[in-house]
Amino acid sequence: MEHGLWELLTKLVPLYGGIGLAIVSFAAATILPFSSEAALVFAVVSGMSVVEAVVWASVGNCCACMFNYAFGVWFRSKVESRISGSSLYSRIAEKMKTWGHAILLFSFLPVVGDPITILSGFFGQRIWIFIATVFTLRIVRYIVLAVGFS
């Protein structure tokens, strides 16, 4: 990540508290190379309560996951007609129908998790399963981290 962007994001938490943490967590859950986990730990060790840090980080991160899902849906509407005849696309779409919800279990992981949320929207996974799985995993991850560093 560019050094200037890191400085900007780490200044948001001390300056704006929970809202700053939510903004950083949102940015980190998009395809930007930034760690919401680092921001959460930074907030906790800087004195923000564990509950407040988990709530704000979760709100930002889960909103970004919904943004990613919606981006996937939008992107599909733009390209599906051009790629639907491809055998590779057909195989991937079939695999996503079969294994897509299981793949969501990896959506909390760094690097691969955010693209999974985009692909979930692209391949039209059920939104209620997406929300239940992704939100639960990400919130539990934050709870474990925040309690571990408090």
C-alpha positions as CSV (number, residue, x, y, z in Angstrom):
1,M,0.0,0.0,0.0
2,E,1.2,3.5,-0.8
3,H,2.7,5.1,2.3
4,G,0.5,8.2,2.1
5,L,-2.7,6.2,2.0
6,W,-1.6,4.3,5.1
7,E,-1.0,7.5,7.0
8,L,-4.4,8.9,5.9
9,L,-6.2,5.8,7.0
10,T,-4.5,5.5,10.3
11,K,-5.3,9.2,11.1
12,L,-9.0,8.6,10.5
13,V,-9.3,6.4,13.6
14,P,-7.8,8.9,16.1
15,L,-9.5,11.9,14.5
16,Y,-12.9,10.5,14.0
17,G,-13.1,7.5,16.4
18,G,-15.7,4.9,15.5
19,I,-16.7,6.5,12.3
20,G,-13.1,6.7,11.2
21,L,-12.7,3.0,12.0
22,A,-15.8,2.2,10.0
23,I,-14.4,4.2,7.0
24,V,-11.1,2.3,7.2
25,S,-12.9,-1.0,7.6
26,F,-15.1,-0.2,4.6
27,A,-12.0,0.7,2.5
28,A,-10.2,-2.5,3.6
29,A,-13.1,-4.7,2.5
30,T,-13.0,-3.5,-1.0
31,I,-10.2,-4.5,-3.3
32,L,-7.9,-1.8,-1.8
33,P,-4.8,-3.4,-0.2
34,F,-5.4,-2.4,3.4
35,S,-6.0,-4.4,6.6
36,S,-9.1,-3.7,8.6
37,E,-7.7,-6.1,11.2
38,A,-4.7,-3.7,11.7
39,A,-7.1,-0.8,12.1
40,L,-9.2,-2.6,14.6
41,V,-6.2,-3.6,16.7
42,F,-4.9,0.0,16.4
43,A,-8.2,1.3,17.7
44,V,-8.3,-1.1,20.6
45,V,-4.7,-0.5,21.7
46,S,-5.4,3.2,21.3
47,G,-8.1,3.0,24.0
48,M,-11.3,2.4,22.1
49,S,-13.5,-0.1,23.9
50,V,-13.6,-3.6,22.5
51,V,-17.4,-3.4,22.0
52,E,-17.2,0.0,20.2
53,A,-14.3,-1.1,18.0
54,V,-16.0,-4.4,17.0
55,V,-19.3,-2.6,16.2
56,W,-17.7,0.2,14.1
57,A,-15.3,-2.1,12.3
58,S,-18.2,-4.6,11.6
59,V,-20.5,-1.9,10.3
60,G,-17.9,-0.6,7.9
61,N,-16.7,-4.0,6.8
62,C,-20.1,-5.5,6.3
63,C,-21.4,-2.5,4.4
64,A,-18.4,-2.9,2.0
65,C,-19.2,-6.6,1.6
66,M,-22.7,-5.6,0.5
67,F,-21.1,-3.0,-1.9
68,N,-18.9,-5.8,-3.3
69,Y,-21.9,-8.1,-3.8
70,A,-23.8,-5.3,-5.5
71,F,-20.7,-4.5,-7.7
72,G,-20.7,-8.2,-8.7
73,V,-24.4,-8.1,-9.7
74,W,-23.8,-4.9,-11.7
75,F,-20.7,-6.2,-13.4
76,R,-22.5,-9.4,-14.4
77,S,-25.2,-7.3,-16.0
78,K,-22.6,-5.6,-18.1
79,V,-20.6,-8.7,-19.3
80,E,-22.8,-11.8,-19.0
81,S,-24.2,-11.5,-22.5
82,R,-20.6,-11.5,-23.9
83,I,-19.3,-14.4,-21.9
84,S,-22.3,-16.6,-21.4
85,G,-21.4,-18.8,-24.4
86,S,-17.9,-19.5,-23.1
87,S,-17.4,-23.1,-21.8
88,L,-15.1,-21.8,-19.1
89,Y,-17.8,-19.4,-17.8
90,S,-20.4,-22.3,-17.9
91,R,-18.1,-24.5,-15.9
92,I,-17.4,-21.8,-13.3
93,A,-21.1,-20.9,-13.0
94,E,-21.9,-24.6,-12.5
95,K,-19.3,-24.9,-9.8
96,M,-20.6,-21.8,-8.1
97,K,-24.1,-23.2,-8.0
98,T,-22.7,-26.3,-6.4
99,W,-20.0,-25.0,-4.1
100,G,-20.7,-21.2,-4.0
101,H,-22.1,-21.2,-0.5
102,A,-19.3,-23.4,0.9
103,I,-16.8,-21.0,-0.7
104,L,-18.3,-18.2,1.4
105,L,-16.7,-19.9,4.4
106,F,-13.4,-18.5,3.1
107,S,-14.8,-14.9,2.7
108,F,-13.3,-13.7,6.0
109,L,-9.7,-14.5,4.9
110,P,-7.3,-11.7,3.8
111,V,-6.6,-11.4,0.1
112,V,-9.2,-13.9,-1.1
113,G,-12.2,-12.9,1.0
114,D,-13.1,-9.7,-0.8
115,P,-13.0,-11.1,-4.3
116,I,-15.2,-13.9,-3.0
117,T,-17.8,-11.4,-2.0
118,I,-17.7,-9.8,-5.5
119,L,-18.0,-13.2,-7.2
120,S,-21.0,-14.1,-4.9
121,G,-22.9,-11.1,-6.4
122,F,-21.7,-11.9,-9.9
123,F,-22.9,-15.5,-9.7
124,G,-26.2,-14.5,-8.0
125,Q,-25.8,-16.3,-4.7
126,R,-28.8,-16.0,-2.4
127,I,-28.4,-12.7,-0.6
128,W,-29.7,-14.0,2.8
129,I,-27.1,-16.9,2.8
130,F,-24.5,-14.4,1.8
131,I,-25.4,-12.0,4.6
132,A,-25.7,-14.6,7.3
133,T,-22.4,-16.3,6.4
134,V,-20.2,-13.4,5.5
135,F,-21.4,-11.0,8.2
136,T,-21.1,-13.7,10.9
137,L,-17.6,-14.8,9.9
138,R,-16.3,-11.2,9.7
139,I,-17.8,-10.1,13.0
140,V,-16.5,-13.2,14.8
141,R,-13.1,-12.5,13.4
142,Y,-13.2,-9.0,14.8
143,I,-14.4,-10.2,18.2
144,V,-11.5,-12.7,18.4
145,L,-9.0,-10.0,17.4
146,A,-10.3,-7.3,19.6
147,V,-10.5,-9.5,22.7
148,G,-7.1,-10.9,22.0
149,F,-5.5,-7.4,21.9
150,S,-7.5,-5.8,24.8
